[in-house]
Amino acid sequence: MPVQSAYLKRWFLIYNRRHFRNRLPKDTRVEWSSEIQKIALERVHVHGKTKCSEIGCCRSFIRIHPELKTKMAVALMTLLHAMVHLDGHLTHGPSFQKTMKRLAMKGAFNELW
């Protein structure tokens, strides 16, 4: 069962302001969830852009595997990755890559890498 994370949510709000001009929905749930595959590490649902597999799901969420709790720098990089998806880049195509490079150039990954 997913568990909301106040720590990840705080970083979501900081990154949203700092790197996404507050475009991402502030009510996005940011959760630890062992229900996702370890190989994926994160799962993103963008409300209104993809179909949600959960009954009653009415807002966006980001889920990160709890194994990353012991690797917080990796968890925060994974959060940034997921936020790019939430920003409308649903695949890892050229627009996703361009946004990730922009984040790197702005220093989003400094002290995490």
C-alpha positions in Angstrom: 0.0 0.0 0.0 1.4 3.4 -0.9 2.5 5.7 1.9 2.7 9.4 1.5 6.1 11.0 2.2 6.3 14.5 3.7 10.0 14.6 2.9 9.5 13.8 -0.8 6.5 16.1 -1.0 8.6 19.0 0.4 11.2 18.4 -2.3 8.5 18.1 -5.0 7.3 21.6 -4.0 10.8 23.0 -4.0 11.7 21.5 -7.4 8.3 22.5 -8.8 9.0 26.1 -7.9 12.7 26.1 -8.7 12.7 24.1 -12.0 9.1 23.9 -13.3 7.7 27.4 -12.6 5.0 25.8 -10.4 3.4 24.2 -13.5 3.0 20.8 -11.9 -0.2 20.2 -9.8 0.5 21.1 -6.2 -1.9 18.4 -5.0 0.2 15.6 -6.6 0.6 12.8 -4.2 4.2 11.8 -3.7 4.5 8.3 -2.1 6.7 5.4 -1.3 5.2 2.2 -2.8 6.6 -1.3 -2.9 3.8 -2.1 -5.4 5.9 -0.9 -8.3 8.7 -2.9 -9.9 12.2 -2.3 -8.5 13.5 -2.1 -12.1 11.2 0.9 -12.7 11.8 2.6 -9.3 9.1 5.1 -10.0 5.6 5.3 -11.4 3.8 8.4 -12.5 0.1 9.0 -13.1 -0.7 12.2 -14.9 -4.4 13.0 -14.3 -6.2 13.6 -17.5 -3.4 12.4 -19.8 -3.2 8.7 -19.0 -5.7 6.2 -17.7 -5.5 5.5 -14.0 -5.7 1.9 -12.9 -7.1 2.8 -9.5 -10.7 3.3 -8.9 -11.4 6.8 -7.6 -8.0 8.2 -8.7 -8.6 11.9 -9.4 -5.2 13.5 -9.2 -1.7 13.0 -10.3 0.7 10.9 -8.2 4.4 9.9 -8.2 5.4 6.6 -6.5 8.9 5.7 -5.7 10.1 2.4 -4.5 10.9 2.4 -0.7 14.2 0.7 -1.4 15.5 4.2 -2.3 14.9 5.5 1.3 18.5 4.4 2.0 19.7 6.2 -1.1 18.1 9.5 -0.8 20.2 11.2 -3.5 18.9 8.6 -5.9 15.4 9.0 -4.6 15.6 12.8 -5.3 17.0 12.2 -8.8 14.2 9.7 -9.4 11.7 12.3 -8.2 13.1 14.9 -10.7 12.8 12.3 -13.5 9.2 11.6 -12.5 8.4 15.3 -12.4 9.6 15.6 -16.1 7.0 12.9 -17.0 4.4 14.7 -15.0 5.3 17.9 -17.0 3.9 16.1 -20.0 6.8 14.2 -21.4 5.3 10.7 -21.1 8.0 8.9 -23.0 11.8 9.2 -22.9 11.9 10.9 -26.4 13.7 14.0 -27.5 11.5 16.5 -25.5 12.1 14.4 -22.3 15.8 14.4 -23.0 15.9 18.1 -23.6 14.1 18.8 -20.3 16.5 16.5 -18.4 19.5 18.3 -19.9 17.9 21.7 -19.0 17.6 20.5 -15.4 21.2 19.3 -15.4 22.4 22.6 -16.9 20.5 24.6 -14.2 22.1 22.5 -11.5 19.1 20.4 -10.4 21.3 17.4 -9.9 24.2 19.2 -8.1 25.1 17.5 -4.9 22.9 14.5 -5.8 25.2 13.0 -8.5 
